C-alpha cells in the first residue's frame, strides 16, 4: 500500500494508474476507520481497479465550538486496517497542504444545506463540499463511494457532481450497523457505556416510524411526532426528525421512497441516523464491533 501526503504526488499516482488503464475508486474519510468505512472500501474495490482512501479531518467543516480538536485519530490503526482491506493508496494530507491559506472561494450549496444538519451546524456543508471538490481534483477518481449514513451529505455531494459536472460516478453504500441497530460511527467512541445504551433511541425511533407507516400512517407531521417521542429518554436531547425525499425536501405524503432522518444529542455527542421507509432498518448490514 502506498501512503502519500503530498497533493502533487497523489495526483501523479492517480494519473500514472490511469495511464495503465486502471480505473480509480475513492473513499474520502476523516479516519478512525471502522466497519462502515470498510464497507465503502469493499464497494470501491468492486467498482474500480485501484482503491484510494483519504484520511483528512477537515477543519473547514467544523464549527468554532465543535469537536475538531478532540475528533478521534489513530493513524497507525487506520494504516493497518486499510492495508488489510487491500487499499492501494492511503492519502493523508495535512491541513497546511490542503489549506495553505484561508480559502476565499468555496463550494457553497443552496438553501437545502441550511436545513437539518445545516441548522445545527451552520456552514458545515460548505466545508464538506469544498473539501470534496478539492479531493476530487487531487485524486481524480472514476468512482467515489459515500455512506448513506450521512444522508444529507451524500445527497449534496450527488448534486455537487451533477450541478458542477464533475467527471465522477457516485455510489452510495448502505448504513452499516452494530448487531443491536446502532449505526457505526467514529463518534460512537465518545459514548460512555450508559450513553451507548441511550444511543439506541435513534434506530429505535426509525423502527417506530417504520412500524407506524406500515400500519397505514402516511401523514408526515404525525410520523414526525412518533419519531421525536421515540427519542425521548434520559440523557437524550432529540434534535430533529424529518420525512424527506432524495432532494432533501419535506414530503406531503409518506411513501416507500421517503427517507426518515433523525438526529439527537446523547450527552455531548451528536448522532445521526436515517432509513428509507420501504426498505427498513432491518435491511441494513450488521457487524460486530
Ligand atoms: P467520516 O469518516 O465519518 O467522514 O465518514 C466517511 C464516509 O464513511 C462517509 O461517506 C460516511 O457517510 C461513511 N460512513 C460513516 N459511517 C458509516 C456507516 N455506519 N455505514 C456506511 N457508511 C458510513
Boltz pocket constraint, residues with backbone or C-beta under 6 A from the ligand:
constraints:
  - pocket:
      binder: B
      contacts: [[A, 28], [A, 29], [A, 30], [A, 31], [A, 36], [A, 37], [A, 39], [A, 40], [A, 145], [A, 146], [A, 147], [A, 148], [A, 149], [A, 150], [A, 173], [A, 174], [A, 175], [A, 176], [A, 177], [A, 183], [A, 184], [A, 185], [A, 186]]
      max_distance: 6.0
